[in-house]
């Protein structure tokens, strides 16, 4: 087993009361910017100033992300550090993984930071594309939010929680009659009125249903003539707002709040269990702009950055000192915590087959 993967499994076990997490490493001697590995774990008192001076010379950070709502947060970061331009390259987990593989294979790494779902990050850890680094805000996070590298520093650190749930157009669906449970979705009156997406969001939704209700339920809800859209969940929110899709069970709480702020006729509610997507971030091994990358990671995980993300995107923070106001009580199912990366890869492949079987080729 590769060391990075072994550490991921150890952290997952520690969250369940198994292996104790490794002790925090001792401060590293000043690297003087000689290597990415030394710079990444440097903990000296002059760390922030050193990063700022180096970032001024670099002037840029390249972020690969699956977070469609991160633009506002990057604007806030660039206001704090106006000498750093962030190039955010968006894509799904699989697209990010493929791009990183190609860059490492060609020895032309362009990415500095990767920010994606916990499941996607877990799948990338064994690829050895991430660099272990020091985070000054680690004490604010539970151990379950941290994947440590062999040296005990951070390899992957959670930075957001997203709650997909049921959203509906209030002009087309009476909120008092909107489905409140998974079984309510099987009511014949909702036949042909629901939409989902064909991305990993749709696959994970099938995984949620398999975990909570089982395959027989998946078969039944597929018979409700659920429309599959080849778009992102965020774009599907627009279709709910326009009324093209009256209702969807895969719409994020934050997307709905943002639409409501613009006066859109949309409402959101959790069902019995909410598939909670944990976003996390990492420093890329061979990052071409390491000073800027570390400043960006520091901001993402700082109380300042997490508060800005919460207030700007209505996204829940994994930080213990940044509570989320206004979010309904939800029972969470976090796939990246329930399954190891290898287990999740196998489960996701099975869910994708079921998704194709019942929603793309199965009977309507």
C-alpha positions, 0 to 999 in steps of 0.5 A, a space after each residue: 500500500 502506498 504511504 499516502 493511501 495508508 495515511 488516508 486509511 489511518 485517518 479514517 480509522 482514527 475518526 472511528 476510534 481506531 488508530 490514534 492520529 500522528 503527533 503534530 511535527 516539530 517546527 521545520 528549520 527555515 527553508 530559505 525557499 530552496 525547495 517546495 517540500 521545505 517551504 510547504 512545511 515551514 513554521 517559522 515566525 516569519 512564514 507569512 511575510 516570507 510567503 507574501 514576499 515570494 508571492 509578490 514575485 510570482 504574481 499568480 496562483 492556478 486553482 483547479 476546482 469543481 466548486 462552481 461557487 468559488 468565484 466570489 471567495 477568490 475575489 475576496 482573496 485577491 482583494 486581500 492580496 491584490 498582487 496575486 491573480 488567481 486563475 480558477 480552472 473549473 471541472 468535474 472531479 474526473 476531469 481534474 484527475 485526468 488533467 493532473 495525470 497528463 501534466 505529471 506525465 508530461 512533467 509540465 505541471 500547471 496547477 498550484 492548488 486543487 479544491 474538489 469534493 472529498 471523494 474526488 480528493 480521496 481518489 487523487 491521493 494515491 496518485 501522489 500528486 499532492 504535497 504535504 504542507 503546514 496549515 496554521 489553522 489546523 487546530 480549528 478542524 476536527 481530525 475527521 476533516 484532515 488527511 495527513 501525509 507521512 510526515 504528519 502535516 496536511 495532505 488534504 484539508 476540508 474547506 466546505 460542506 454542501 447540502 444537496 436537497 429537494 428544491 421546487 419552483 413555488 409557482 408550480 409546486 405548492 410548498 405545503 404539498 412538496 415531498 417531505 420524505 423519500 417515499 413522498 417522491 413516489 407519489 404519482 402526481 410527481 411523475 415527469 416533474 423531477 429532474 437530476 443531472 448526469 454528472 457525479 452528482 447524479 451518481 452520488 444521489 443514486 448512492 444516497 438512495 442505495 444507502 438509505 432505501 435500497 435498489 428496489 426504491 431506485 427502480 421505483 423512482 426511476 419509473 417516475 420519469 425523472 428527466 436527466 440533464 447533462 448539466 451541472 447541479 448549479 445549472 439545474 437550479 436555473 431550470 427549476 427557477 425558470 420552471 422548465 424543471 418543476 422540482 429536483 432532489 439534487 439542488 444545493 442549499 447555497 444555490 437556492 439561497 442565492 436564487 432566493 436573494 434575487 427574488 426567484 420562486 424557489 424553495 429548498 428542504 432536506 429529506 430524511 438524510 442529506 448527502 453531504 458533499 465535503 469540499 477539500 483542498 491540497 497543495 500540488 506537488 511541483 506547484 509552479 507558484 508555491 508561495 502564492 499557493 500556500 497563501 491561497 490555502 491559508 486563506 481558504 482555511 482561515 476563519 476569515 476565509 471560511 466566514 467569507 465563504 459562509 456569508 457569500 455562498 451560504 456554505 457550511 464550514 468545517 471549522 469549529 468556530 464558524 457556525 452556519 446560521 439558518 441551515 435546517 437541521 439535517 442528518 448527514 451522510 458523508 461518503 468520503 467519511 463512510 468509505 475509504 477511497 478504494 471502497 468509494 471507487 468500487 461503490 461509485 462504479 456500481 452506482 454509475 451502472 445503476 444510474 445508467 440502467 435505471 435512468 438512462 436506459 431503463 423503462 420510464 
